[in-house]
Amino acid sequence: MKFLVTSDFHGNHEHINELQQIVSIHKPDAFFYVGDLSPGRWIFETPESASEYLETKFFPVIRALPVKHKYVMPGNTDFITISKAFQEKYQDPAECKFMMDSSLQLEQFNLVFLSIVDYSPYCLKDMEGVNKFEIDQVRLQQSYKESHIFSRDTPTDTSQVVVGSDSLRYDLKYFEVFSNYHAITEPYKSRLNYSIYDRLKNLIDGKPNTIVFSHSPPFNTCADMVSRKNNLHCGSMDVRKAVEDFQPLAVFSGHIHQSVICSEQFRDKINETDIFTTGNTGVDAKYMNKIAVLVYDSETKEAERFIYDLKGEFQYTRNRVYE
């Protein structure tokens, strides 16, 4: 089978619209979107506004792609409330199957989809989980002190805007806000403490021919390099440990926009498992005028990374430069 994999559009409609041309060139059997659909939260502050944008700009294009199997998963910038709604609404892979921390069988492959990323010092915890094999205790303890914010399953009638420790605005109509980790109540605490390793163990262990689509890359690979200058990596130790223990055929990830820029490669290995990163960004001003996709042959296990220029402009950007 031929897979086409990409990620991290962050609502960029120029990336979305280019998919039609890319699919016509490569003619994949299956399409995979590996997280971070929603536009930036500094512009689209509520789940309702993000959902409306995606229903207008993203899903109509995905559903129209002439690909037999189409799978879309959220990432850490996506609200869990609208992701649950998308999971209920989009269930047919011929149009679009929305996957979130789950698995399915496609021919001989066990396909695993993991949206959850490492516990972070940022406020929104909808798509975060702890590492069972955490190695950076200083960062972990600092993260405990930050605001912990979760989107509500059902909005309340009262609107009141507060500012989180990430300096973004959160309306209490849509979010529950906790001052720090120790203030969190259930069910949020249990959800956050369901480790990334245990999630992957449940989805992979004992199942042959597994291919993992994880928004968060494994630690210390080309896929998680955030600075070449400082040789800095920030991937998930739990994803790495799960790869070492359960040995899937391959892992595809996104999340780290600068991974290929900094590491100068998109493919790595952990023992016999191939590690691939899209290295795509729809939101960073210097790089958002190009879209990167991976094309993978499941028989030969070979992959290529293709980059296409975009003609239009997207207004919701961040001016980040990577080194």
Contacts in CASP RR format, 6 or more apart in sequence:
PFRMAT RR
TARGET T0000
AUTHOR 0000-0000-0000
METHOD contacts of the structure
MODEL  1
MKFLVTSDFHGNHEHINELQQIVSIHKPDAFFYVGDLSPGRWIFETPESA
SEYLETKFFPVIRALPVKHKYVMPGNTDFITISKAFQEKYQDPAECKFMM
DSSLQLEQFNLVFLSIVDYSPYCLKDMEGVNKFEIDQVRLQQSYKESHIF
SRDTPTDTSQVVVGSDSLRYDLKYFEVFSNYHAITEPYKSRLNYSIYDRL
KNLIDGKPNTIVFSHSPPFNTCADMVSRKNNLHCGSMDVRKAVEDFQPLA
VFSGHIHQSVICSEQFRDKINETDIFTTGNTGVDAKYMNKIAVLVYDSET
KEAERFIYDLKGEFQYTRNRVYE
1 29 0 8 1.000
1 30 0 8 1.000
1 106 0 8 1.000
1 107 0 8 1.000
1 297 0 8 1.000
1 298 0 8 1.000
1 299 0 8 1.000
2 26 0 8 1.000
2 27 0 8 1.000
2 28 0 8 1.000
2 29 0 8 1.000
2 30 0 8 1.000
2 295 0 8 1.000
2 296 0 8 1.000
2 297 0 8 1.000
2 298 0 8 1.000
3 28 0 8 1.000
3 29 0 8 1.000
3 30 0 8 1.000
3 31 0 8 1.000
3 32 0 8 1.000
3 294 0 8 1.000
3 295 0 8 1.000
3 296 0 8 1.000
3 297 0 8 1.000
3 298 0 8 1.000
4 22 0 8 1.000
4 23 0 8 1.000
4 26 0 8 1.000
4 28 0 8 1.000
4 30 0 8 1.000
4 31 0 8 1.000
4 32 0 8 1.000
4 67 0 8 1.000
4 293 0 8 1.000
4 294 0 8 1.000
4 295 0 8 1.000
4 296 0 8 1.000
5 31 0 8 1.000
5 32 0 8 1.000
5 33 0 8 1.000
5 34 0 8 1.000
5 213 0 8 1.000
5 252 0 8 1.000
5 276 0 8 1.000
5 278 0 8 1.000
5 293 0 8 1.000
5 294 0 8 1.000
5 295 0 8 1.000
5 296 0 8 1.000
6 15 0 8 1.000
6 19 0 8 1.000
6 32 0 8 1.000
6 33 0 8 1.000
6 34 0 8 1.000
6 278 0 8 1.000
6 280 0 8 1.000
6 291 0 8 1.000
6 292 0 8 1.000
6 293 0 8 1.000
6 294 0 8 1.000
7 33 0 8 1.000
7 34 0 8 1.000
7 35 0 8 1.000
7 36 0 8 1.000
7 215 0 8 1.000
7 253 0 8 1.000
7 254 0 8 1.000
7 255 0 8 1.000
7 278 0 8 1.000
7 279 0 8 1.000
7 280 0 8 1.000
8 35 0 8 1.000
8 36 0 8 1.000
8 254 0 8 1.000
8 255 0 8 1.000
8 257 0 8 1.000
8 278 0 8 1.000
8 279 0 8 1.000
8 280 0 8 1.000
8 281 0 8 1.000
8 282 0 8 1.000
8 283 0 8 1.000
9 15 0 8 1.000
9 16 0 8 1.000
9 33 0 8 1.000
9 36 0 8 1.000
9 37 0 8 1.000
9 58 0 8 1.000
9 280 0 8 1.000
9 282 0 8 1.000
10 36 0 8 1.000
10 37 0 8 1.000
10 38 0 8 1.000
10 39 0 8 1.000
10 40 0 8 1.000
10 77 0 8 1.000
10 281 0 8 1.000
10 282 0 8 1.000
10 283 0 8 1.000
10 316 0 8 1.000
11 37 0 8 1.000
11 38 0 8 1.000
11 39 0 8 1.000
11 40 0 8 1.000
11 53 0 8 1.000
11 54 0 8 1.000
11 57 0 8 1.000
11 58 0 8 1.000
11 282 0 8 1.000
11 283 0 8 1.000
11 314 0 8 1.000
11 316 0 8 1.000
12 282 0 8 1.000
12 283 0 8 1.000
12 288 0 8 1.000
12 314 0 8 1.000
12 316 0 8 1.000
13 57 0 8 1.000
13 314 0 8 1.000
14 288 0 8 1.000
14 289 0 8 1.000
14 291 0 8 1.000
14 310 0 8 1.000
14 311 0 8 1.000
14 312 0 8 1.000
14 313 0 8 1.000
14 314 0 8 1.000
15 280 0 8 1.000
15 282 0 8 1.000
15 288 0 8 1.000
15 291 0 8 1.000
15 310 0 8 1.000
15 314 0 8 1.000
16 57 0 8 1.000
16 58 0 8 1.000
16 61 0 8 1.000
17 61 0 8 1.000
18 291 0 8 1.000
18 308 0 8 1.000
18 310 0 8 1.000
19 31 0 8 1.000
19 61 0 8 1.000
19 62 0 8 1.000
19 65 0 8 1.000
20 61 0 8 1.000
20 64 0 8 1.000
20 65 0 8 1.000
21 308 0 8 1.000
22 291 0 8 1.000
22 293 0 8 1.000
22 306 0 8 1.000
22 308 0 8 1.000
23 31 0 8 1.000
23 65 0 8 1.000
23 66 0 8 1.000
23 67 0 8 1.000
24 66 0 8 1.000
26 293 0 8 1.000
26 295 0 8 1.000
26 306 0 8 1.000
28 67 0 8 1.000
28 295 0 8 1.000
29 67 0 8 1.000
29 68 0 8 1.000
29 69 0 8 1.000
30 67 0 8 1.000
30 68 0 8 1.000
30 69 0 8 1.000
30 70 0 8 1.000
30 71 0 8 1.000
30 106 0 8 1.000
31 62 0 8 1.000
31 65 0 8 1.000
31 67 0 8 1.000
31 69 0 8 1.000
31 70 0 8 1.000
31 71 0 8 1.000
32 71 0 8 1.000
32 213 0 8 1.000
32 252 0 8 1.000
33 62 0 8 1.000
33 71 0 8 1.000
33 72 0 8 1.000
33 73 0 8 1.000
34 73 0 8 1.000
34 213 0 8 1.000
34 214 0 8 1.000
34 215 0 8 1.000
34 252 0 8 1.000
34 253 0 8 1.000
34 254 0 8 1.000
34 278 0 8 1.000
35 72 0 8 1.000
35 73 0 8 1.000
35 74 0 8 1.000
35 75 0 8 1.000
35 78 0 8 1.000
35 115 0 8 1.000
35 215 0 8 1.000
35 254 0 8 1.000
35 255 0 8 1.000
36 74 0 8 1.000
36 75 0 8 1.000
36 76 0 8 1.000
36 77 0 8 1.000
36 78 0 8 1.000
36 215 0 8 1.000
36 254 0 8 1.000
36 255 0 8 1.000
37 54 0 8 1.000
37 58 0 8 1.000
37 72 0 8 1.000
37 74 0 8 1.000
37 75 0 8 1.000
37 77 0 8 1.000
37 78 0 8 1.000
38 44 0 8 1.000
38 50 0 8 1.000
38 53 0 8 1.000
38 54 0 8 1.000
38 74 0 8 1.000
38 77 0 8 1.000
38 78 0 8 1.000
38 79 0 8 1.000
38 82 0 8 1.000
39 50 0 8 1.000
39 53 0 8 1.000
39 316 0 8 1.000
40 77 0 8 1.000
40 283 0 8 1.000
40 316 0 8 1.000
41 50 0 8 1.000
41 77 0 8 1.000
41 124 0 8 1.000
41 168 0 8 1.000
42 168 0 8 1.000
43 316 0 8 1.000
44 50 0 8 1.000
44 53 0 8 1.000
45 168 0 8 1.000
45 169 0 8 1.000
45 170 0 8 1.000
45 171 0 8 1.000
46 171 0 8 1.000
46 173 0 8 1.000
46 174 0 8 1.000
47 79 0 8 1.000
47 81 0 8 1.000
47 82 0 8 1.000
47 151 0 8 1.000
47 174 0 8 1.000
48 155 0 8 1.000
48 174 0 8 1.000
50 78 0 8 1.000
50 79 0 8 1.000
50 82 0 8 1.000
51 79 0 8 1.000
51 82 0 8 1.000
51 85 0 8 1.000
54 82 0 8 1.000
54 86 0 8 1.000
59 86 0 8 1.000
59 90 0 8 1.000
59 96 0 8 1.000
62 70 0 8 1.000
62 72 0 8 1.000
62 95 0 8 1.000
62 96 0 8 1.000
63 70 0 8 1.000
63 95 0 8 1.000
63 96 0 8 1.000
68 93 0 8 1.000
68 94 0 8 1.000
69 93 0 8 1.000
69 94 0 8 1.000
69 97 0 8 1.000
69 106 0 8 1.000
70 93 0 8 1.000
70 94 0 8 1.000
70 95 0 8 1.000
70 96 0 8 1.000
70 97 0 8 1.000
71 93 0 8 1.000
71 96 0 8 1.000
71 97 0 8 1.000
71 98 0 8 1.000
71 99 0 8 1.000
71 111 0 8 1.000
71 113 0 8 1.000
71 213 0 8 1.000
72 86 0 8 1.000
72 90 0 8 1.000
72 96 0 8 1.000
72 97 0 8 1.000
72 98 0 8 1.000
72 99 0 8 1.000
73 98 0 8 1.000
73 99 0 8 1.000
73 100 0 8 1.000
73 113 0 8 1.000
73 115 0 8 1.000
73 213 0 8 1.000
73 215 0 8 1.000
74 80 0 8 1.000
74 83 0 8 1.000
74 86 0 8 1.000
74 98 0 8 1.000
74 100 0 8 1.000
74 115 0 8 1.000
74 127 0 8 1.000
74 215 0 8 1.000
75 115 0 8 1.000
75 117 0 8 1.000
75 127 0 8 1.000
75 215 0 8 1.000
75 255 0 8 1.000
76 115 0 8 1.000
76 116 0 8 1.000
76 117 0 8 1.000
76 120 0 8 1.000
76 124 0 8 1.000
76 126 0 8 1.000
76 127 0 8 1.000
76 128 0 8 1.000
76 215 0 8 1.000
76 216 0 8 1.000
76 255 0 8 1.000
77 124 0 8 1.000
77 127 0 8 1.000
78 115 0 8 1.000
78 126 0 8 1.000
78 127 0 8 1.000
79 124 0 8 1.000
79 126 0 8 1.000
79 151 0 8 1.000
80 126 0 8 1.000
80 127 0 8 1.000
80 150 0 8 1.000
80 151 0 8 1.000
81 126 0 8 1.000
81 151 0 8 1.000
81 152 0 8 1.000
81 153 0 8 1.000
81 174 0 8 1.000
83 98 0 8 1.000
83 100 0 8 1.000
83 115 0 8 1.000
83 126 0 8 1.000
83 127 0 8 1.000
84 100 0 8 1.000
84 153 0 8 1.000
86 98 0 8 1.000
87 98 0 8 1.000
87 99 0 8 1.000
87 100 0 8 1.000
89 98 0 8 1.000
90 96 0 8 1.000
90 97 0 8 1.000
90 98 0 8 1.000
91 97 0 8 1.000
91 98 0 8 1.000
97 104 0 8 1.000
99 113 0 8 1.000
99 213 0 8 1.000
100 113 0 8 1.000
100 115 0 8 1.000
101 113 0 8 1.000
101 114 0 8 1.000
101 115 0 8 1.000
101 116 0 8 1.000
101 199 0 8 1.000
101 203 0 8 1.000
102 112 0 8 1.000
102 113 0 8 1.000
102 203 0 8 1.000
103 110 0 8 1.000
103 111 0 8 1.000
103 112 0 8 1.000
103 113 0 8 1.000
103 203 0 8 1.000
103 204 0 8 1.000
103 207 0 8 1.000
104 110 0 8 1.000
104 111 0 8 1.000
105 111 0 8 1.000
108 209 0 8 1.000
109 209 0 8 1.000
109 210 0 8 1.000
109 211 0 8 1.000
109 249 0 8 1.000
109 298 0 8 1.000
110 204 0 8 1.000
110 207 0 8 1.000
110 208 0 8 1.000
110 209 0 8 1.000
110 210 0 8 1.000
110 211 0 8 1.000
111 210 0 8 1.000
111 211 0 8 1.000
111 213 0 8 1.000
112 200 0 8 1.000
112 203 0 8 1.000
112 204 0 8 1.000
112 210 0 8 1.000
112 211 0 8 1.000
112 212 0 8 1.000
112 213 0 8 1.000
112 214 0 8 1.000
112 248 0 8 1.000
113 213 0 8 1.000
114 196 0 8 1.000
114 199 0 8 1.000
114 200 0 8 1.000
114 203 0 8 1.000
114 212 0 8 1.000
114 213 0 8 1.000
114 214 0 8 1.000
114 215 0 8 1.000
114 216 0 8 1.000
114 239 0 8 1.000
115 127 0 8 1.000
115 215 0 8 1.000
116 127 0 8 1.000
116 128 0 8 1.000
116 129 0 8 1.000
116 196 0 8 1.000
116 199 0 8 1.000
116 215 0 8 1.000
116 216 0 8 1.000
117 127 0 8 1.000
117 128 0 8 1.000
117 129 0 8 1.000
117 215 0 8 1.000
117 216 0 8 1.000
117 236 0 8 1.000
117 255 0 8 1.000
118 128 0 8 1.000
118 129 0 8 1.000
118 131 0 8 1.000
118 196 0 8 1.000
118 216 0 8 1.000
118 234 0 8 1.000
118 235 0 8 1.000
118 236 0 8 1.000
118 238 0 8 1.000
119 125 0 8 1.000
119 128 0 8 1.000
119 129 0 8 1.000
119 130 0 8 1.000
119 131 0 8 1.000
119 140 0 8 1.000
119 143 0 8 1.000
119 192 0 8 1.000
120 128 0 8 1.000
120 143 0 8 1.000
121 139 0 8 1.000
121 142 0 8 1.000
121 143 0 8 1.000
121 146 0 8 1.000
121 165 0 8 1.000
122 146 0 8 1.000
122 166 0 8 1.000
123 146 0 8 1.000
123 147 0 8 1.000
123 148 0 8 1.000
123 149 0 8 1.000
123 164 0 8 1.000
123 165 0 8 1.000
123 166 0 8 1.000
123 168 0 8 1.000
123 170 0 8 1.000
124 149 0 8 1.000
124 150 0 8 1.000
124 151 0 8 1.000
124 166 0 8 1.000
125 148 0 8 1.000
125 149 0 8 1.000
125 150 0 8 1.000
125 188 0 8 1.000
125 192 0 8 1.000
126 150 0 8 1.000
126 151 0 8 1.000
127 215 0 8 1.000
128 192 0 8 1.000
129 191 0 8 1.000
129 192 0 8 1.000
129 193 0 8 1.000
129 194 0 8 1.000
129 195 0 8 1.000
129 196 0 8 1.000
130 192 0 8 1.000
130 193 0 8 1.000
130 195 0 8 1.000
130 196 0 8 1.000
131 195 0 8 1.000
131 196 0 8 1.000
131 197 0 8 1.000
131 236 0 8 1.000
131 237 0 8 1.000
131 238 0 8 1.000
132 195 0 8 1.000
132 196 0 8 1.000
132 197 0 8 1.000
132 198 0 8 1.000
132 238 0 8 1.000
132 241 0 8 1.000
133 197 0 8 1.000
133 237 0 8 1.000
133 238 0 8 1.000
133 241 0 8 1.000
134 140 0 8 1.000
134 237 0 8 1.000
135 219 0 8 1.000
135 237 0 8 1.000
143 181 0 8 1.000
144 180 0 8 1.000
144 181 0 8 1.000
144 182 0 8 1.000
145 180 0 8 1.000
145 181 0 8 1.000
146 165 0 8 1.000
146 166 0 8 1.000
146 180 0 8 1.000
147 164 0 8 1.000
147 165 0 8 1.000
147 166 0 8 1.000
147 177 0 8 1.000
147 178 0 8 1.000
147 179 0 8 1.000
147 180 0 8 1.000
148 177 0 8 1.000
148 178 0 8 1.000
148 179 0 8 1.000
148 180 0 8 1.000
148 181 0 8 1.000
148 183 0 8 1.000
148 184 0 8 1.000
148 188 0 8 1.000
148 192 0 8 1.000
149 164 0 8 1.000
149 170 0 8 1.000
149 175 0 8 1.000
149 176 0 8 1.000
149 177 0 8 1.000
149 178 0 8 1.000
150 175 0 8 1.000
150 176 0 8 1.000
150 188 0 8 1.000
151 174 0 8 1.000
151 175 0 8 1.000
151 176 0 8 1.000
152 173 0 8 1.000
152 174 0 8 1.000
152 175 0 8 1.000
152 176 0 8 1.000
155 173 0 8 1.000
155 174 0 8 1.000
156 172 0 8 1.000
156 173 0 8 1.000
157 173 0 8 1.000
158 172 0 8 1.000
158 173 0 8 1.000
159 171 0 8 1.000
159 172 0 8 1.000
159 173 0 8 1.000
160 171 0 8 1.000
160 172 0 8 1.000
160 173 0 8 1.000
161 169 0 8 1.000
161 170 0 8 1.000
161 171 0 8 1.000
161 172 0 8 1.000
162 169 0 8 1.000
162 170 0 8 1.000
162 172 0 8 1.000
162 177 0 8 1.000
163 169 0 8 1.000
163 170 0 8 1.000
164 170 0 8 1.000
164 177 0 8 1.000
170 177 0 8 1.000
176 188 0 8 1.000
178 184 0 8 1.000
178 185 0 8 1.000
178 188 0 8 1.000
184 192 0 8 1.000
195 238 0 8 1.000
196 216 0 8 1.000
196 236 0 8 1.000
196 238 0 8 1.000
196 239 0 8 1.000
196 242 0 8 1.000
197 238 0 8 1.000
197 241 0 8 1.000
197 242 0 8 1.000
200 212 0 8 1.000
200 214 0 8 1.000
200 238 0 8 1.000
200 239 0 8 1.000
200 242 0 8 1.000
200 246 0 8 1.000
201 242 0 8 1.000
201 245 0 8 1.000
201 246 0 8 1.000
204 210 0 8 1.000
204 212 0 8 1.000
204 242 0 8 1.000
204 246 0 8 1.000
204 248 0 8 1.000
205 246 0 8 1.000
206 246 0 8 1.000
209 249 0 8 1.000
210 246 0 8 1.000
210 248 0 8 1.000
210 249 0 8 1.000
211 248 0 8 1.000
211 249 0 8 1.000
211 250 0 8 1.000
211 251 0 8 1.000
211 252 0 8 1.000
211 298 0 8 1.000
212 243 0 8 1.000
212 248 0 8 1.000
212 250 0 8 1.000
212 251 0 8 1.000
212 252 0 8 1.000
213 251 0 8 1.000
213 252 0 8 1.000
213 253 0 8 1.000
214 236 0 8 1.000
214 239 0 8 1.000
214 251 0 8 1.000
214 252 0 8 1.000
214 253 0 8 1.000
215 253 0 8 1.000
215 254 0 8 1.000
215 255 0 8 1.000
216 235 0 8 1.000
216 236 0 8 1.000
216 239 0 8 1.000
216 253 0 8 1.000
216 254 0 8 1.000
216 255 0 8 1.000
217 223 0 8 1.000
217 224 0 8 1.000
217 235 0 8 1.000
217 236 0 8 1.000
217 239 0 8 1.000
217 251 0 8 1.000
217 253 0 8 1.000
217 254 0 8 1.000
217 255 0 8 1.000
217 256 0 8 1.000
217 259 0 8 1.000
217 275 0 8 1.000
217 277 0 8 1.000
218 224 0 8 1.000
218 235 0 8 1.000
218 236 0 8 1.000
218 239 0 8 1.000
218 240 0 8 1.000
218 243 0 8 1.000
218 251 0 8 1.000
218 253 0 8 1.000
218 270 0 8 1.000
218 275 0 8 1.000
219 233 0 8 1.000
219 234 0 8 1.000
219 235 0 8 1.000
219 236 0 8 1.000
219 237 0 8 1.000
219 239 0 8 1.000
219 240 0 8 1.000
220 233 0 8 1.000
220 235 0 8 1.000
220 240 0 8 1.000
221 233 0 8 1.000
221 235 0 8 1.000
221 240 0 8 1.000
221 268 0 8 1.000
221 270 0 8 1.000
221 275 0 8 1.000
221 277 0 8 1.000
222 259 0 8 1.000
222 260 0 8 1.000
222 263 0 8 1.000
222 265 0 8 1.000
222 266 0 8 1.000
222 267 0 8 1.000
222 268 0 8 1.000
222 275 0 8 1.000
222 277 0 8 1.000
223 235 0 8 1.000
223 251 0 8 1.000
223 253 0 8 1.000
223 254 0 8 1.000
223 256 0 8 1.000
223 259 0 8 1.000
223 263 0 8 1.000
223 266 0 8 1.000
223 268 0 8 1.000
223 275 0 8 1.000
223 276 0 8 1.000
223 277 0 8 1.000
224 233 0 8 1.000
224 234 0 8 1.000
224 235 0 8 1.000
224 236 0 8 1.000
224 253 0 8 1.000
224 256 0 8 1.000
224 259 0 8 1.000
224 277 0 8 1.000
225 231 0 8 1.000
225 232 0 8 1.000
225 233 0 8 1.000
225 256 0 8 1.000
225 258 0 8 1.000
225 259 0 8 1.000
225 262 0 8 1.000
225 263 0 8 1.000
226 232 0 8 1.000
226 233 0 8 1.000
226 234 0 8 1.000
226 256 0 8 1.000
226 258 0 8 1.000
226 259 0 8 1.000
226 262 0 8 1.000
226 322 0 8 1.000
227 258 0 8 1.000
227 262 0 8 1.000
227 322 0 8 1.000
227 323 0 8 1.000
228 261 0 8 1.000
228 262 0 8 1.000
228 263 0 8 1.000
228 264 0 8 1.000
228 323 0 8 1.000
229 323 0 8 1.000
234 256 0 8 1.000
235 256 0 8 1.000
239 251 0 8 1.000
239 253 0 8 1.000
240 270 0 8 1.000
243 251 0 8 1.000
243 270 0 8 1.000
243 271 0 8 1.000
243 273 0 8 1.000
243 275 0 8 1.000
244 270 0 8 1.000
244 271 0 8 1.000
247 271 0 8 1.000
247 272 0 8 1.000
247 273 0 8 1.000
248 273 0 8 1.000
249 273 0 8 1.000
249 274 0 8 1.000
249 301 0 8 1.000
250 273 0 8 1.000
250 274 0 8 1.000
250 275 0 8 1.000
250 276 0 8 1.000
250 296 0 8 1.000
250 301 0 8 1.000
251 270 0 8 1.000
251 273 0 8 1.000
251 274 0 8 1.000
251 275 0 8 1.000
251 276 0 8 1.000
252 276 0 8 1.000
252 277 0 8 1.000
252 278 0 8 1.000
252 294 0 8 1.000
252 296 0 8 1.000
253 275 0 8 1.000
253 276 0 8 1.000
253 277 0 8 1.000
253 278 0 8 1.000
254 277 0 8 1.000
254 278 0 8 1.000
254 279 0 8 1.000
254 280 0 8 1.000
256 277 0 8 1.000
256 279 0 8 1.000
257 279 0 8 1.000
257 280 0 8 1.000
257 281 0 8 1.000
257 282 0 8 1.000
257 283 0 8 1.000
257 284 0 8 1.000
257 287 0 8 1.000
257 320 0 8 1.000
257 322 0 8 1.000
258 279 0 8 1.000
258 281 0 8 1.000
258 322 0 8 1.000
259 266 0 8 1.000
259 277 0 8 1.000
259 279 0 8 1.000
260 266 0 8 1.000
260 277 0 8 1.000
260 279 0 8 1.000
260 292 0 8 1.000
260 305 0 8 1.000
261 279 0 8 1.000
261 287 0 8 1.000
261 322 0 8 1.000
262 322 0 8 1.000
262 323 0 8 1.000
266 276 0 8 1.000
266 277 0 8 1.000
266 278 0 8 1.000
266 279 0 8 1.000
266 294 0 8 1.000
266 303 0 8 1.000
266 305 0 8 1.000
267 274 0 8 1.000
267 275 0 8 1.000
267 276 0 8 1.000
267 303 0 8 1.000
268 274 0 8 1.000
268 275 0 8 1.000
268 276 0 8 1.000
269 275 0 8 1.000
274 301 0 8 1.000
274 303 0 8 1.000
276 294 0 8 1.000
276 296 0 8 1.000
276 303 0 8 1.000
278 292 0 8 1.000
278 293 0 8 1.000
278 294 0 8 1.000
278 305 0 8 1.000
279 292 0 8 1.000
280 291 0 8 1.000
280 292 0 8 1.000
280 293 0 8 1.000
281 287 0 8 1.000
281 288 0 8 1.000
282 288 0 8 1.000
282 291 0 8 1.000
282 314 0 8 1.000
283 314 0 8 1.000
283 316 0 8 1.000
283 317 0 8 1.000
283 318 0 8 1.000
284 317 0 8 1.000
284 318 0 8 1.000
284 319 0 8 1.000
284 320 0 8 1.000
284 322 0 8 1.000
285 317 0 8 1.000
285 318 0 8 1.000
285 319 0 8 1.000
285 320 0 8 1.000
286 319 0 8 1.000
286 320 0 8 1.000
286 321 0 8 1.000
288 310 0 8 1.000
288 314 0 8 1.000
288 317 0 8 1.000
289 309 0 8 1.000
289 310 0 8 1.000
289 312 0 8 1.000
289 313 0 8 1.000
290 307 0 8 1.000
290 308 0 8 1.000
290 309 0 8 1.000
290 310 0 8 1.000
291 307 0 8 1.000
291 308 0 8 1.000
291 310 0 8 1.000
292 305 0 8 1.000
292 306 0 8 1.000
292 307 0 8 1.000
293 305 0 8 1.000
293 306 0 8 1.000
293 308 0 8 1.000
294 303 0 8 1.000
294 304 0 8 1.000
294 305 0 8 1.000
294 306 0 8 1.000
295 303 0 8 1.000
295 304 0 8 1.000
295 305 0 8 1.000
295 306 0 8 1.000
296 302 0 8 1.000
296 303 0 8 1.000
297 303 0 8 1.000
END
